[in-house]
Amino acid sequence: MVMKDAIEWAEEEQADILIVESAGLCLRCSPYTTQSLGIVVTSAVNGINTPPLKMAPMIALADMAVVTRIDLVSQAEKEVFRERIKEVNADIDIIETNAVQGTGMRYLLRAIDECPDIHDPDTITLRGAPRPLASARSASARPRSGGRTISGG
């Protein structure tokens, strides 16, 4: 389903909000679009190197980072985690959440509620320029075996 189809479906259903959840796909597979609120979700228990090393492309283009499971780390770890996120995107809003106790949820709901409506579905574009995290070798660098060039399919 393309985005315009999803928007039309939501309008037909008289939905107040349309949430596109990518279920852990990378930014290249599920990029943020204009006229939307880009939210990246990460767990505080993933470790302090997760934001800059594993999630940097998603954090760089997001409007908001939701950090879950904050009840399971120390205050010092929370502060370092926040700083690591800010190293990637200084302008990002960070919401720390603990869904068991409801911590941070009202801020997340308020941000979603305050997100402007889509003004023109035909002008929605991808944010940034998502690129693959790896690339194939060039033809000149193909390995050779027994005088024959080996190439993948």
C-alpha positions as protocol buffer text, in pm:
chain_id: "A"
residue {
  index: 1
  type: MET
  ca { x: 0 y: 0 z: 0 }
}
residue {
  index: 2
  type: VAL
  ca { x: 143 y: 337 z: -94 }
}
residue {
  index: 3
  type: MET
  ca { x: 108 y: 635 z: 135 }
}
residue {
  index: 4
  type: LYS
  ca { x: -166 y: 805 z: -64 }
}
residue {
  index: 5
  type: ASP
  ca { x: -374 y: 485 z: -52 }
}
residue {
  index: 6
  type: ALA
  ca { x: -326 y: 466 z: 325 }
}
residue {
  index: 7
  type: ILE
  ca { x: -435 y: 828 z: 365 }
}
residue {
  index: 8
  type: GLU
  ca { x: -744 y: 774 z: 150 }
}
residue {
  index: 9
  type: TRP
  ca { x: -831 y: 462 z: 351 }
}
residue {
  index: 10
  type: ALA
  ca { x: -794 y: 654 z: 681 }
}
residue {
  index: 11
  type: GLU
  ca { x: -1019 y: 931 z: 548 }
}
residue {
  index: 12
  type: GLU
  ca { x: -1282 y: 679 z: 438 }
}
residue {
  index: 13
  type: GLU
  ca { x: -1272 y: 525 z: 786 }
}
residue {
  index: 14
  type: GLN
  ca { x: -1303 y: 875 z: 937 }
}
residue {
  index: 15
  type: ALA
  ca { x: -987 y: 815 z: 1137 }
}
residue {
  index: 16
  type: ASP
  ca { x: -855 y: 1099 z: 1349 }
}
residue {
  index: 17
  type: ILE
  ca { x: -499 y: 976 z: 1307 }
}
residue {
  index: 18
  type: LEU
  ca { x: -297 y: 749 z: 1078 }
}
residue {
  index: 19
  type: ILE
  ca { x: 2 y: 573 z: 1230 }
}
residue {
  index: 20
  type: VAL
  ca { x: 248 y: 396 z: 1002 }
}
residue {
  index: 21
  type: GLU
  ca { x: 451 y: 155 z: 1215 }
}
residue {
  index: 22
  type: SER
  ca { x: 748 y: -6 z: 1046 }
}
residue {
  index: 23
  type: ALA
  ca { x: 800 y: -293 z: 1295 }
}
residue {
  index: 24
  type: GLY
  ca { x: 1174 y: -247 z: 1327 }
}
residue {
  index: 25
  type: LEU
  ca { x: 1255 y: -187 z: 962 }
}
residue {
  index: 26
  type: CYS
  ca { x: 1551 y: 37 z: 889 }
}
residue {
  index: 27
  type: LEU
  ca { x: 1520 y: 393 z: 760 }
}
residue {
  index: 28
  type: ARG
  ca { x: 1597 y: 276 z: 407 }
}
residue {
  index: 29
  type: CYS
  ca { x: 1308 y: 29 z: 416 }
}
residue {
  index: 30
  type: SER
  ca { x: 1063 y: 260 z: 588 }
}
residue {
  index: 31
  type: PRO
  ca { x: 1172 y: 624 z: 558 }
}
residue {
  index: 32
  type: TYR
  ca { x: 1007 y: 923 z: 720 }
}
residue {
  index: 33
  type: THR
  ca { x: 794 y: 1144 z: 499 }
}
residue {
  index: 34
  type: THR
  ca { x: 713 y: 1510 z: 492 }
}
residue {
  index: 35
  type: GLN
  ca { x: 382 y: 1621 z: 646 }
}
residue {
  index: 36
  type: SER
  ca { x: 430 y: 1370 z: 926 }
}
residue {
  index: 37
  type: LEU
  ca { x: 576 y: 1330 z: 1271 }
}
residue {
  index: 38
  type: GLY
  ca { x: 884 y: 1108 z: 1246 }
}
residue {
  index: 39
  type: ILE
  ca { x: 923 y: 908 z: 1566 }
}
residue {
  index: 40
  type: VAL
  ca { x: 1209 y: 669 z: 1638 }
}
residue {
  index: 41
  type: VAL
  ca { x: 1161 y: 427 z: 1927 }
}
residue {
  index: 42
  type: THR
  ca { x: 1456 y: 278 z: 2113 }
}
residue {
  index: 43
  type: SER
  ca { x: 1498 y: 95 z: 2440 }
}
residue {
  index: 44
  type: ALA
  ca { x: 1719 y: 237 z: 2715 }
}
residue {
  index: 45
  type: VAL
  ca { x: 1843 y: -114 z: 2790 }
}
residue {
  index: 46
  type: ASN
  ca { x: 2003 y: -144 z: 2444 }
}
residue {
  index: 47
  type: GLY
  ca { x: 2315 y: 29 z: 2573 }
}
residue {
  index: 48
  type: ILE
  ca { x: 2467 y: 372 z: 2533 }
}
residue {
  index: 49
  type: ASN
  ca { x: 2628 y: 296 z: 2197 }
}
residue {
  index: 50
  type: THR
  ca { x: 2300 y: 209 z: 2026 }
}
residue {
  index: 51
  type: PRO
  ca { x: 2197 y: 565 z: 1927 }
}
residue {
  index: 52
  type: PRO
  ca { x: 2512 y: 666 z: 1739 }
}
residue {
  index: 53
  type: LEU
  ca { x: 2617 y: 327 z: 1608 }
}
residue {
  index: 54
  type: LYS
  ca { x: 2302 y: 136 z: 1522 }
}
residue {
  index: 55
  type: MET
  ca { x: 2027 y: 394 z: 1485 }
}
residue {
  index: 56
  type: ALA
  ca { x: 2200 y: 711 z: 1364 }
}
residue {
  index: 57
  type: PRO
  ca { x: 2021 y: 734 z: 1025 }
}
residue {
  index: 58
  type: MET
  ca { x: 1679 y: 696 z: 1188 }
}
residue {
  index: 59
  type: ILE
  ca { x: 1762 y: 942 z: 1467 }
}
residue {
  index: 60
  type: ALA
  ca { x: 1913 y: 1199 z: 1228 }
}
residue {
  index: 61
  type: LEU
  ca { x: 1587 y: 1252 z: 1038 }
}
residue {
  index: 62
  type: ALA
  ca { x: 1338 y: 1197 z: 1322 }
}
residue {
  index: 63
  type: ASP
  ca { x: 1142 y: 1469 z: 1497 }
}
residue {
  index: 64
  type: MET
  ca { x: 1120 y: 1273 z: 1819 }
}
residue {
  index: 65
  type: ALA
  ca { x: 1293 y: 988 z: 1997 }
}
residue {
  index: 66
  type: VAL
  ca { x: 1090 y: 778 z: 2237 }
}
residue {
  index: 67
  type: VAL
  ca { x: 1317 y: 602 z: 2483 }
}
residue {
  index: 68
  type: THR
  ca { x: 1140 y: 308 z: 2644 }
}
residue {
  index: 69
  type: ARG
  ca { x: 1212 y: 105 z: 2958 }
}
residue {
  index: 70
  type: ILE
  ca { x: 1374 y: 393 z: 3144 }
}
residue {
  index: 71
  type: ASP
  ca { x: 1281 y: 230 z: 3473 }
}
residue {
  index: 72
  type: LEU
  ca { x: 1543 y: -38 z: 3409 }
}
residue {
  index: 73
  type: VAL
  ca { x: 1850 y: 189 z: 3388 }
}
residue {
  index: 74
  type: SER
  ca { x: 2021 y: 428 z: 3628 }
}
residue {
  index: 75
  type: GLN
  ca { x: 1987 y: 807 z: 3610 }
}
residue {
  index: 76
  type: ALA
  ca { x: 2344 y: 829 z: 3483 }
}
residue {
  index: 77
  type: GLU
  ca { x: 2271 y: 581 z: 3203 }
}
residue {
  index: 78
  type: LYS
  ca { x: 1958 y: 780 z: 3105 }
}
residue {
  index: 79
  type: GLU
  ca { x: 2158 y: 1102 z: 3085 }
}
residue {
  index: 80
  type: VAL
  ca { x: 2433 y: 943 z: 2874 }
}
residue {
  index: 81
  type: PHE
  ca { x: 2171 y: 783 z: 2646 }
}
residue {
  index: 82
  type: ARG
  ca { x: 2006 y: 1123 z: 2596 }
}
residue {
  index: 83
  type: GLU
  ca { x: 2339 y: 1285 z: 2514 }
}
residue {
  index: 84
  type: ARG
  ca { x: 2425 y: 1013 z: 2264 }
}
residue {
  index: 85
  type: ILE
  ca { x: 2094 y: 1077 z: 2087 }
}
residue {
  index: 86
  type: LYS
  ca { x: 2160 y: 1453 z: 2087 }
}
residue {
  index: 87
  type: GLU
  ca { x: 2505 y: 1391 z: 1933 }
}
residue {
  index: 88
  type: VAL
  ca { x: 2325 y: 1253 z: 1628 }
}
residue {
  index: 89
  type: ASN
  ca { x: 2039 y: 1508 z: 1615 }
}
residue {
  index: 90
  type: ALA
  ca { x: 2070 y: 1813 z: 1838 }
}
residue {
  index: 91
  type: ASP
  ca { x: 1715 y: 1930 z: 1758 }
}
residue {
  index: 92
  type: ILE
  ca { x: 1532 y: 1607 z: 1835 }
}
residue {
  index: 93
  type: ASP
  ca { x: 1272 y: 1597 z: 2111 }
}
residue {
  index: 94
  type: ILE
  ca { x: 1330 y: 1309 z: 2352 }
}
residue {
  index: 95
  type: ILE
  ca { x: 1052 y: 1149 z: 2551 }
}
residue {
  index: 96
  type: GLU
  ca { x: 1151 y: 896 z: 2814 }
}
residue {
  index: 97
  type: THR
  ca { x: 880 y: 641 z: 2880 }
}
residue {
  index: 98
  type: ASN
  ca { x: 791 y: 361 z: 3114 }
}
residue {
  index: 99
  type: ALA
  ca { x: 470 y: 211 z: 2985 }
}
residue {
  index: 100
  type: VAL
  ca { x: 414 y: 3 z: 3300 }
}
residue {
  index: 101
  type: GLN
  ca { x: 378 y: 317 z: 3512 }
}
residue {
  index: 102
  type: GLY
  ca { x: 271 y: 548 z: 3229 }
}
residue {
  index: 103
  type: THR
  ca { x: 575 y: 774 z: 3261 }
}
residue {
  index: 104
  type: GLY
  ca { x: 613 y: 1003 z: 2961 }
}
residue {
  index: 105
  type: MET
  ca { x: 304 y: 879 z: 2782 }
}
residue {
  index: 106
  type: ARG
  ca { x: 108 y: 1205 z: 2811 }
}
residue {
  index: 107
  type: TYR
  ca { x: 396 y: 1392 z: 2641 }
}
residue {
  index: 108
  type: LEU
  ca { x: 399 y: 1142 z: 2356 }
}
residue {
  index: 109
  type: LEU
  ca { x: 21 y: 1159 z: 2315 }
}
residue {
  index: 110
  type: ARG
  ca { x: 29 y: 1539 z: 2323 }
}
residue {
  index: 111
  type: ALA
  ca { x: 298 y: 1553 z: 2052 }
}
residue {
  index: 112
  type: ILE
  ca { x: 97 y: 1317 z: 1832 }
}
residue {
  index: 113
  type: ASP
  ca { x: -222 y: 1516 z: 1894 }
}
residue {
  index: 114
  type: GLU
  ca { x: -48 y: 1845 z: 1805 }
}
residue {
  index: 115
  type: CYS
  ca { x: 97 y: 1712 z: 1479 }
}
residue {
  index: 116
  type: PRO
  ca { x: -46 y: 1917 z: 1191 }
}
residue {
  index: 117
  type: ASP
  ca { x: -289 y: 1752 z: 951 }
}
residue {
  index: 118
  type: ILE
  ca { x: -174 y: 1644 z: 606 }
}
residue {
  index: 119
  type: HIS
  ca { x: -241 y: 1942 z: 384 }
}
residue {
  index: 120
  type: ASP
  ca { x: -176 y: 1784 z: 42 }
}
residue {
  index: 121
  type: PRO
  ca { x: -121 y: 1407 z: 5 }
}
residue {
  index: 122
  type: ASP
  ca { x: 6 y: 1459 z: -351 }
}
residue {
  index: 123
  type: THR
  ca { x: 308 y: 1656 z: -227 }
}
residue {
  index: 124
  type: ILE
  ca { x: 431 y: 1410 z: 37 }
}
residue {
  index: 125
  type: THR
  ca { x: 797 y: 1327 z: -22 }
}
residue {
  index: 126
  type: LEU
  ca { x: 1066 y: 1130 z: 157 }
}
residue {
  index: 127
  type: ARG
  ca { x: 1278 y: 1314 z: 409 }
}
residue {
  index: 128
  type: GLY
  ca { x: 1649 y: 1318 z: 349 }
}
residue {
  index: 129
  type: ALA
  ca { x: 1814 y: 1071 z: 115 }
}
residue {
  index: 130
  type: PRO
  ca { x: 1809 y: 722 z: 268 }
}
residue {
  index: 131
  type: ARG
  ca { x: 2107 y: 524 z: 143 }
}
residue {
  index: 132
  type: PRO
  ca { x: 2200 y: 159 z: 177 }
}
residue {
  index: 133
  type: LEU
  ca { x: 2425 y: 80 z: 469 }
}
residue {
  index: 134
  type: ALA
  ca { x: 2642 y: -139 z: 247 }
}
residue {
  index: 135
  type: SER
  ca { x: 2711 y: -163 z: -121 }
}
residue {
  index: 136
  type: ALA
  ca { x: 2804 y: -438 z: -361 }
}
residue {
  index: 137
  type: ARG
  ca { x: 3157 y: -461 z: -496 }
}
residue {
  index: 138
  type: SER
  ca { x: 3218 y: -298 z: -830 }
}
residue {
  index: 139
  type: ALA
  ca { x: 3261 y: -517 z: -1136 }
}
residue {
  index: 140
  type: SER
  ca { x: 3637 y: -456 z: -1138 }
}
residue {
  index: 141
  type: ALA
  ca { x: 3670 y: -596 z: -786 }
}
residue {
  index: 142
  type: ARG
  ca { x: 3496 y: -928 z: -849 }
}
residue {
  index: 143
  type: PRO
  ca { x: 3682 y: -1229 z: -717 }
}
residue {
  index: 144
  type: ARG
  ca { x: 3825 y: -1471 z: -970 }
}
residue {
  index: 145
  type: SER
  ca { x: 3852 y: -1846 z: -944 }
}
residue {
  index: 146
  type: GLY
  ca { x: 4038 y: -2066 z: -1191 }
}
residue {
  index: 147
  type: GLY
  ca { x: 4050 y: -1793 z: -1451 }
}
residue {
  index: 148
  type: ARG
  ca { x: 3672 y: -1743 z: -1448 }
}
residue {
  index: 149
  type: THR
  ca { x: 3496 y: -1442 z: -1305 }
}
residue {
  index: 150
  type: ILE
  ca { x: 3253 y: -1523 z: -1027 }
}
residue {
  index: 151
  type: SER
  ca { x: 2952 y: -1298 z: -1004 }
}
residue {
  index: 152
  type: GLY
  ca { x: 2636 y: -1313 z: -802 }
}
residue {
  index: 153
  type: GLY
  ca { x: 2298 y: -1329 z: -953 }
}
